[in-house]
């Protein structure tokens, strides 16, 4: 794979170049493809390095090599369009050649893009909190999911948060999986009300960890496992063993350190999809909460109006209108 402008610096603080990124993707290629391959993929591209302009590519860029493929997916607007799929490490290297820094895979497989095979929960620390506060939330969430019959896997976000995944049978579409995530999130919030929140509006979150249920929506993605992030120290979203979580430093997982970690520790997510679970129990929790008066939660602002959704009005603004 030819790399043009190999000396282009992507991470100025560390002097990490485009060629260095390509070499990183070769070094982690097997684990990277296992985590992100065979999925519709969006590319976050930085032609001038991470401090410059950025844009997302969802459509296959012109000039894609023959070994790259695309799959037609349906977006929330009901529009359909082809989206890239990576099947081998060379595909990730080609994406780096196209100045991709962050890789955003869907929660579903290419052949069944409407039905996720991963339940994903983003634990997002709010101002006044950080990674240390996300750790106990993740540990309790693991217990919540286990009670629902699911096996949880954990990775750093590459920033301050944590991503909790559970492999699931691809038998339900995105809205059902979103409701399952809300069922788990509300249960976690009940157990840790001072530390965790499901409040969509930032003004209501306080100094708590936000359980971002909207990352479970169709066409909503997060940085994939082993994907670099566009931050000055070149962090990587790194899968962990649960036993590592309480003593780990997320800043230590970078483009420079992950290849050696994989060689010495291995891939904690290697067998993630060996035993997928069912979301039936979580959907039962969702229905239980509906019966108790807890309704639908807000959708992202670019989504069409969804059934049962509350008004998309900031609570403080709504109160002023009522007054």
RODO-2510 file (C-alpha; in nm, 4 decimals, decimal comma):
residues 323
     n   res          X          Y          Z
     1     x     0,0000     0,0000     0,0000
     2     x     0,1555     0,3259    -0,1131
     3     x     0,1468     0,6089     0,1417
     4     x     0,1658     0,9546    -0,0098
     5     x     0,3169     1,2351     0,1990
     6     x     0,4446     0,9805     0,4535
     7     x     0,6197     1,2515     0,6533
     8     x     0,3029     1,4556     0,7086
     9     x     0,2770     1,5115     1,0841
    10     x    -0,0627     1,4157     1,2225
    11     x     0,0093     1,4575     1,5953
    12     x     0,2418     1,7610     1,6227
    13     x     0,3173     1,7297     1,9945
    14     x     0,4670     1,3830     1,9426
    15     x     0,5786     1,4133     1,5818
    16     x     0,3710     1,1104     1,4803
    17     x     0,3424     1,1011     1,1026
    18     x     0,1060     0,9529     0,8506
    19     x     0,3525     0,6697     0,7927
    20     x     0,3706     0,6056     1,1676
    21     x    -0,0090     0,5746     1,1736
    22     x    -0,0022     0,3282     0,8846
    23     x     0,2604     0,1201     1,0645
    24     x     0,0490     0,1271     1,3812
    25     x    -0,2513    -0,0086     1,1897
    26     x    -0,0381    -0,2886     1,0454
    27     x     0,0904    -0,3753     1,3935
    28     x    -0,2590    -0,3973     1,5445
    29     x    -0,4251    -0,5151     1,2239
    30     x    -0,5670    -0,8490     1,3389
    31     x    -0,7287    -0,7094     1,6545
    32     x    -0,8395    -0,3936     1,4733
    33     x    -1,0212    -0,5848     1,1987
    34     x    -1,1737    -0,8270     1,4483
    35     x    -1,3255    -0,5305     1,6349
    36     x    -1,4177    -0,3017     1,3454
    37     x    -1,4295    -0,5161     1,0343
    38     x    -1,7425    -0,6406     0,8565
    39     x    -1,9303    -0,3309     0,9784
    40     x    -2,0472    -0,0130     0,8066
    41     x    -1,7777     0,2389     0,8862
    42     x    -1,7466     0,6166     0,8982
    43     x    -1,4019     0,7725     0,8630
    44     x    -1,3033     1,0864     1,0552
    45     x    -1,0365     1,2437     0,8339
    46     x    -0,7770     1,5125     0,9064
    47     x    -0,5950     1,6183     0,5858
    48     x    -0,3690     1,8610     0,7724
    49     x    -0,3220     1,6752     1,1001
    50     x    -0,5372     1,6712     1,4121
    51     x    -0,5105     2,0471     1,4669
    52     x    -0,6500     2,1259     1,1218
    53     x    -0,9721     2,0808     0,9329
    54     x    -1,1644     1,7581     0,9818
    55     x    -1,4590     1,5927     0,8113
    56     x    -1,6457     1,2622     0,8099
    57     x    -1,6604     1,0264     0,5136
    58     x    -1,9496     0,7857     0,5082
    59     x    -1,9673     0,7331     0,1323
    60     x    -1,6834     0,5363    -0,0255
    61     x    -1,4188     0,7934    -0,1300
    62     x    -1,3228     0,8032    -0,4958
    63     x    -1,0354     0,5796    -0,5926
    64     x    -1,0992     0,3124    -0,3318
    65     x    -0,8994    -0,0035    -0,4142
    66     x    -1,0700    -0,3188    -0,5376
    67     x    -1,0355    -0,4959    -0,2017
    68     x    -1,2509    -0,2334    -0,0312
    69     x    -1,6247    -0,2941    -0,0318
    70     x    -1,9360    -0,1026     0,0599
    71     x    -2,2754    -0,1972     0,1963
    72     x    -2,6017    -0,0090     0,1576
    73     x    -2,7357     0,1128     0,4911
    74     x    -3,0492     0,2980     0,5945
    75     x    -3,0200     0,6247     0,7870
    76     x    -3,2767     0,7679     1,0340
    77     x    -3,4221     0,9814     0,7541
    78     x    -3,5057     0,6541     0,5693
    79     x    -3,2523     0,7516     0,3019
    80     x    -3,0199     0,4702     0,1940
    81     x    -2,6601     0,4989     0,0847
    82     x    -2,3456     0,2846     0,0499
    83     x    -2,0996     0,2907     0,3379
    84     x    -1,7466     0,1552     0,3600
    85     x    -1,6579    -0,1827     0,5119
    86     x    -1,3089    -0,2984     0,6124
    87     x    -1,2256    -0,6682     0,5747
    88     x    -0,8467    -0,6739     0,6195
    89     x    -0,5681    -0,4612     0,7694
    90     x    -0,4855    -0,3221     0,4252
    91     x    -0,8247    -0,1509     0,4307
    92     x    -0,7340     0,0330     0,7507
    93     x    -0,3978     0,1322     0,6009
    94     x    -0,5734     0,2637     0,2904
    95     x    -0,8002     0,4680     0,5177
    96     x    -0,4879     0,6114     0,6831
    97     x    -0,3603     0,6983     0,3362
    98     x    -0,6857     0,8950     0,3039
    99     x    -0,5904     1,0825     0,6249
   100     x    -0,8281     0,8910     0,8503
   101     x    -0,7412     0,9193     1,2195
   102     x    -1,0591     0,7975     1,3916
   103     x    -1,2622     0,4949     1,2794
   104     x    -1,6341     0,4809     1,3676
   105     x    -1,7927     0,1360     1,3152
   106     x    -2,1652     0,0650     1,3353
   107     x    -2,3038    -0,1679     1,6021
   108     x    -2,4322    -0,4003     1,3297
   109     x    -2,2720    -0,6269     1,0719
   110     x    -2,2569    -0,5463     0,7031
   111     x    -2,4885    -0,8308     0,6019
   112     x    -2,7524    -0,7371     0,8611
   113     x    -2,7032    -0,3657     0,9118
   114     x    -3,0539    -0,3059     1,0528
   115     x    -3,0034    -0,5352     1,3536
   116     x    -2,7150    -0,4617     1,5933
   117     x    -2,5064    -0,7461     1,7307
   118     x    -2,3561    -0,5182     1,9959
   119     x    -2,5302    -0,3344     2,2769
   120     x    -2,3166    -0,0262     2,3436
   121     x    -2,3267     0,2117     2,6393
   122     x    -2,1149     0,5271     2,6545
   123     x    -2,0256     0,6460     3,0066
   124     x    -1,9485     1,0144     2,9575
   125     x    -1,8055     1,2059     3,2577
   126     x    -1,9518     1,5541     3,2877
   127     x    -1,7597     1,8648     3,4006
   128     x    -1,6355     1,8126     3,7532
   129     x    -1,5953     1,4392     3,6985
   130     x    -1,3477     1,2280     3,5051
   131     x    -1,2239     0,8795     3,4379
   132     x    -1,2045     0,7970     3,8098
   133     x    -1,5793     0,8572     3,8440
   134     x    -1,6580     0,6516     3,5329
   135     x    -1,4855     0,3414     3,6750
   136     x    -1,7339     0,2571     3,9563
   137     x    -2,0213     0,3316     3,7187
   138     x    -1,8794     0,0816     3,4692
   139     x    -1,8337    -0,1844     3,7363
   140     x    -2,1925    -0,1474     3,8553
   141     x    -2,3146    -0,1457     3,4947
   142     x    -2,1360    -0,4751     3,4431
   143     x    -2,3427    -0,6188     3,7290
   144     x    -2,6630    -0,4709     3,5866
   145     x    -2,6004    -0,6302     3,2488
   146     x    -2,5075    -0,9630     3,4077
   147     x    -2,8417    -0,9632     3,5881
   148     x    -3,0043    -0,9166     3,2479
   149     x    -2,8145    -1,2168     3,1110
   150     x    -2,5484    -1,0247     2,9177
   151     x    -2,1695    -1,0436     2,9291
   152     x    -2,0096    -0,6985     2,9371
   153     x    -1,6803    -0,5922     2,7808
   154     x    -1,5009    -0,2662     2,8573
   155     x    -1,2736    -0,0245     2,6727
   156     x    -1,1419     0,3228     2,7269
   157     x    -1,2984     0,5868     2,5051
   158     x    -0,9582     0,7330     2,4251
   159     x    -1,0559     1,0396     2,6230
   160     x    -1,2098     1,0637     2,9734
   161     x    -1,4900     0,8109     2,9445
   162     x    -1,5540     0,4403     2,9152
   163     x    -1,7435     0,2306     2,6623
   164     x    -1,9286    -0,0805     2,7796
   165     x    -2,0258    -0,3318     2,5104
   166     x    -2,2241    -0,6547     2,5277
   167     x    -2,2547    -0,8992     2,2374
   168     x    -2,6175    -0,9644     2,1496
   169     x    -2,8116    -1,1776     1,9070
   170     x    -2,8888    -0,9675     1,5950
   171     x    -3,2630    -1,0197     1,6223
   172     x    -3,3828    -0,6678     1,7081
   173     x    -3,3542    -0,3395     1,5218
   174     x    -3,1896    -0,0237     1,6542
   175     x    -3,4907     0,1267     1,8332
   176     x    -3,5384    -0,1913     2,0361
   177     x    -3,1704    -0,1959     2,1287
   178     x    -3,1929     0,1710     2,2274
   179     x    -3,4809     0,0853     2,4594
   180     x    -3,2782    -0,2004     2,6072
   181     x    -2,9932     0,0436     2,6726
   182     x    -3,2363     0,2856     2,8408
   183     x    -3,3650     0,0001     3,0556
   184     x    -3,0103    -0,0724     3,1733
   185     x    -2,9251     0,2972     3,2120
   186     x    -3,2273     0,3683     3,4293
   187     x    -3,1469     0,0721     3,6501
   188     x    -2,7899     0,1952     3,6880
   189     x    -2,9178     0,5436     3,7703
   190     x    -3,1463     0,4042     4,0408
   191     x    -2,8521     0,2297     4,2024
   192     x    -2,6121     0,5243     4,1762
   193     x    -2,8322     0,8378     4,1699
   194     x    -2,5606     1,0691     4,3014
   195     x    -2,2991     0,9437     4,0557
   196     x    -2,4882     0,8614     3,7357
   197     x    -2,7536     1,0358     3,5258
   198     x    -2,9636     0,9690     3,2177
   199     x    -3,0575     1,3389     3,1842
   200     x    -3,0279     1,4358     2,8166
   201     x    -3,0089     1,8099     2,8861
   202     x    -2,6697     1,9211     3,0123
   203     x    -2,8206     2,1697     3,2566
   204     x    -2,9758     1,8769     3,4473
   205     x    -2,6740     1,6451     3,4632
   206     x    -2,4677     1,8073     3,7366
   207     x    -2,1322     1,6571     3,8313
   208     x    -2,2275     1,3039     3,7365
   209     x    -2,1437     1,0475     3,4694
   210     x    -2,3904     1,0673     3,1825
   211     x    -2,5136     0,7354     3,0409
   212     x    -2,5422     0,8321     2,6760
   213     x    -2,8304     0,6154     2,5571
   214     x    -2,8442     0,7958     2,2226
   215     x    -2,5205     0,6319     2,1118
   216     x    -2,7388     0,3229     2,0613
   217     x    -2,9337     0,4891     1,7789
   218     x    -2,9064     0,4023     1,4126
   219     x    -2,6119     0,5812     1,2470
   220     x    -2,4679     0,6804     1,5861
   221     x    -2,1157     0,5555     1,6391
   222     x    -1,8251     0,5879     1,8780
   223     x    -1,4545     0,5445     1,8179
   224     x    -1,3848     0,1779     1,7504
   225     x    -1,1616    -0,0484     1,9564
   226     x    -0,7938     0,0243     1,8794
   227     x    -0,8908     0,3391     1,6896
   228     x    -0,6652     0,6387     1,7516
   229     x    -0,8227     0,9614     1,8738
   230     x    -0,7537     1,3143     1,7524
   231     x    -0,6041     1,4411     2,0781
   232     x    -0,2505     1,5745     2,1352
   233     x    -0,1079     1,2654     2,3091
   234     x    -0,2354     1,0266     2,0357
   235     x    -0,4541     0,8129     2,2633
   236     x    -0,6227     0,4940     2,1512
   237     x    -0,9614     0,3536     2,2501
   238     x    -0,8267     0,0463     2,4246
   239     x    -1,0071    -0,2759     2,5248
   240     x    -0,9353    -0,3809     2,8826
   241     x    -0,9776    -0,6849     3,1008
   242     x    -1,2158    -0,5978     3,3822
   243     x    -0,9409    -0,6777     3,6317
   244     x    -0,7339    -0,3923     3,4894
   245     x    -0,9979    -0,1243     3,5140
   246     x    -0,9434     0,0103     3,8652
   247     x    -0,5662     0,0483     3,8266
   248     x    -0,5375     0,1595     3,4653
   249     x    -0,4297     0,4970     3,3304
   250     x    -0,6168     0,5630     3,0049
   251     x    -0,3532     0,8171     2,8964
   252     x    -0,0984     0,5359     2,8745
   253     x    -0,2772     0,3726     2,5798
   254     x    -0,1461     0,5468     2,2709
   255     x    -0,0447     0,4855     1,9112
   256     x     0,3084     0,4400     2,0436
   257     x     0,2287     0,1881     2,3206
   258     x    -0,0611    -0,0296     2,2020
   259     x     0,1366    -0,2573     1,9641
   260     x     0,3589    -0,3746     2,2506
   261     x     0,0568    -0,4130     2,4789
   262     x    -0,1084    -0,6424     2,2249
   263     x     0,2088    -0,8495     2,1970
   264     x     0,2478    -0,8858     2,5726
   265     x    -0,1106    -0,8872     2,7027
   266     x    -0,3165    -0,9958     2,4035
   267     x    -0,6604    -0,8744     2,3008
   268     x    -0,9181    -0,8789     2,5846
   269     x    -1,1949    -0,8651     2,3235
   270     x    -1,0709    -1,1590     2,1167
   271     x    -1,3674    -1,3842     2,2011
   272     x    -1,6321    -1,1154     2,2503
   273     x    -1,8833    -1,2657     2,0105
   274     x    -1,8431    -1,6280     2,1169
   275     x    -2,1586    -1,6186     2,3333
   276     x    -2,4038    -1,3448     2,2307
   277     x    -2,6920    -1,2782     2,4663
   278     x    -3,0543    -1,1712     2,4402
   279     x    -3,1938    -0,8250     2,5164
   280     x    -3,5303    -0,9699     2,6199
   281     x    -3,4741    -0,9068     2,9911
   282     x    -3,3705    -0,5456     2,9317
   283     x    -3,6738    -0,4899     2,7108
   284     x    -3,8821    -0,6225     3,0003
   285     x    -3,7237    -0,3561     3,2229
   286     x    -3,8071    -0,0929     2,9603
   287     x    -4,1711    -0,2041     2,9571
   288     x    -4,1802    -0,2103     3,3378
   289     x    -4,0571     0,1489     3,3495
   290     x    -4,3091     0,2537     3,0847
   291     x    -4,5871     0,1100     3,3000
   292     x    -4,4470     0,3064     3,5953
   293     x    -4,4763     0,6318     3,3987
   294     x    -4,1220     0,6629     3,2674
   295     x    -4,1614     0,7323     2,8981
   296     x    -3,9439     0,7745     2,5925
   297     x    -3,6300     0,9878     2,6203
   298     x    -3,5191     1,2599     2,3759
   299     x    -3,3559     1,1744     2,0451
   300     x    -3,0677     1,3650     1,8842
   301     x    -3,1714     1,6970     1,7299
   302     x    -3,1096     1,5818     1,3724
   303     x    -3,3477     1,2863     1,4092
   304     x    -3,7038     1,2979     1,2779
   305     x    -3,9659     1,3354     1,5494
   306     x    -4,0067     0,9929     1,7080
   307     x    -4,3186     0,8309     1,8588
   308     x    -4,3678     0,9138     2,2259
   309     x    -4,0714     1,1478     2,2351
   310     x    -4,0901     1,4382     2,4837
   311     x    -4,0629     1,7946     2,3523
   312     x    -3,7164     1,8888     2,2285
   313     x    -3,7071     2,1982     2,4443
   314     x    -3,4408     2,2764     2,7017
   315     x    -3,6112     2,2424     3,0435
   316     x    -3,5175     2,5918     3,1634
   317     x    -3,6496     2,7413     2,8406
   318     x    -3,9717     2,5419     2,8705
   319     x    -4,0262     2,6747     3,2224
   320     x    -3,9797     3,0329     3,1036
   321     x    -4,2366     2,9754     2,8300
   322     x    -4,4863     2,8393     3,0822
   323     x    -4,4320     3,1412     3,3077
***
